[in-house]
Structures are given as structure tokens and as C-alpha cells.
Amino acid sequence: MEFPSWSAATPIIWDDKIFIISPTMLESDDPGHRYERGHGDPGGQELILMAVSKSSGNIIWQQILDDNNALHRKQNDASPSPVTDGNYIWVVTGTGIVTALDLDGNKKWTRNLQKEFGAFGQNWGYASSPLLYHGKLIVEVLHGYKTDDPSYIVAFDAQNGNTLWRKERPTDALTESPDAYTTPVLMKYKGLNQIIISGGDYVTGHDPETGKELWRSAGLNPKKSEHFRIVGTPVTVNGVIYASSRKEPFLAIQAGGIGGRTDSRLLWKWEESGGPDVPSPICDGTYVYLVNDVGKITCLDAKSGALIWGPTATQKKSIVSASPILADGKLYILNESGITSVVQAGKEFKLLATNELDGSYTLASPSISASQIFIRTAERLYCIGEHGN
């Protein structure tokens, strides 16, 4: 299906519905000026959530979320991905509008983060996706470059939108380094559920019932650089947190329990060149795969951090912003020109295929549902795989 505009939001899938956030189509006042999508083109003013039929590709409904979309250097205000539990969908826009909708597109409640808690202060715009956990919608706002307001984490009652808790997340990071574009992730450590937040020079663990910080670990920015914003979201496997910084170092941290600093829990770090900046890492429990911004992939041993192979180029002269996904023993790496490289996961590098779509500006990570892969470029949503699954 054709899209009205572009965004970095990953499509999410439930049964026969695909949910995607997007700006409306740009309507230029100057008929002689034509933007290339994603390059100077923010999209239209309105931000919409679309429900698309997984089986046919037809738009089932669309709902306006806000009308203040803007371009923030590389992204627009449709970057955060939505979440769903199969009964409702929750979405956060880059303008700070938090909305809950039912599966028919009817709005249930809305909140305005900037109006209620202060203006966003990231250098590159807001892009963190929400986390849904046991009836709570958890949102992080890590910023500091353009504001003196503190970073914070807030939890809303997913059913009615009431604020359950809001906790400041202090940092001594400098200048742009308080900014983060990461998403909260959930993990269990020694029977205790924790929210893991990465950015502002620290990785922290929080109690999802209260937002209280349980522990923090330094090391993301060992030289205390003033421009060390974090983009890649950490992954958690078997009680270990694998966290990106700005290319290097890449950290493996043993999660902490309750109580203060856990810097001693650093298991290993990767400090070689070629680490990821924008793409998030991925781990299958045995290996960690790092894809950097020019499409080179590195495979590390998950337990020791030892180099297994790489960095190896998957494409020529490519820029990668989408995060890789892992399915059926294969890694799918999508570059900004909509070219997908398929790499065999495991102890040896093997490039299985390279496939090109429409060549348009592509930032969103692919999604997998059954035997189908869904890829969102600036121009279209593609379904690739066996029909009817």
C-alpha cells in the first residue's frame, strides 16, 4: 500500500491489523518546489495512526493524533512506535501527545507531556517509544541539550490515562549527553521485574510499580564527552543488559538488585571502532550482533565479548538507521535506501541475500508476523512472504 508520508516508526501487528503512525501528505504552497521524502520534507502537519489490513493491505481506519508535526534534522514527529495488548493501542507522538485508542480507532484518553511536564529539550527531537507493562504505559523523557528541566520517567494507567507515578532521573551528563532516543525495556532479575533505561551517561534499573531507581551503572560515556547522546535501545537476555553508547564502548552489564551503584557489575565492554550508533543491538543468547551506521556487522560472544567475526560490510556505501531483527536464524538489516541484507546468524558470516524495494528514505525497522516480513519505506508498506499467513 502507498503511504501519505514517511517516518521511523516500526509497524506493529495484532491479528489482521497493522498499526502505523505517520504524518499526512505534505502540501507545499510552492508548486515549483518538490521535496524528496525524508530529505527536507517533514510530511504534513497532521500526525495520524493508521490501521491496515494485514491480509489485503487496505486502510481500515485512520485517526488524527496531533497537528503540529515538524522536521527535526533526521526525523519528524512520527518516530515513536505504538504498542498494543489486542484490546487497545497506545501511541506517543514526537510532539508529546499520548493517546489510547480502541481497535476501531476510537480515542479513549489523551495526555500532553509537554503541556503538563515541560517542553522537550532534545537536540534531535523526541523519538522514544512507550513500554506497556501490567496495565501501565511507561514513557521516558531523557533530555537536557535545550532545557534545564530534569529528565523523567512517567507511568500512566493504561485504561484511563491517570498518572500513576512520575520520577525524575538525575544525571551529571554534560551539554547534549543527557539526551536519549532510547525506549524502556523490561527484564526480570532474581524474580524482580525491572524497567531498564539507557541514556544520560547511565544505565538504570527501576521498579515498575513505583518508578523508583533501584540501581545505576556508569560507563556509557567514560570520557565525559559533551555530545554523547544515546540512540540505540538496550537489549536484555538472561539477566544481562547489552547497551550501546555512541559507537563505542558497547557494554554488557549484569543487572543489579536493590541498592545504589553497580559499576562493578560490568561483565565486558567492546571498545573497538565500528560499533553501532543509531541501530540497536540484537542478541540470541549466544551471540550479540552489532550493526553500525554504514551497515557493517560485528558478531560478539554474548558471555565474554570475544570477537567471533566482523566488522563485515553487508552492502556498499549504505547508511543504516533501522535496527536489525532476528527471525528463523537470520538477521535482516535494512538500510536508508530500502535495501535489505539477509545474514545467517551464527559463528560464521554468511550473506544469504540482498533485496531492493523502491529506493525511498527508510528509517523504520522491519516487523515479523508468522512467515511474513513487513517493511515500511517512505513510499509504501510491503508484505513479503507466504500469502495468507
Secondary structure, DSSP 8 states (H G I E B T S, - for coil): -B-SS--S---EEETTEEEEEEE-----S-TT---EETBEE---S-EEEEEEETTT--EEEEEEEES----BTTB-TT-S--EE-SSEEEEE-TT-EEEEEETTS-EEEEEEHHHHH-----TT------EEETTEEEEEE---SS--S--EEEEEETTT--EEEEEE------TTTT-B----EEEEETTEEEEEEEETTEEEEE-TTT--EEEEE--SSTT--S---B-S--EEETTEEEE--SSS-EEEEE---SSSB-GGGEEEEE-SSS--SSS--EE-SSEEEEE-TTSEEEEEETTT--EEEEEEESSSS----S--EEETTEEEEE-TTSEEEEEE-SSS--EEEEEE-------S--EEETTEEEEE-SSBEEEEESTT-
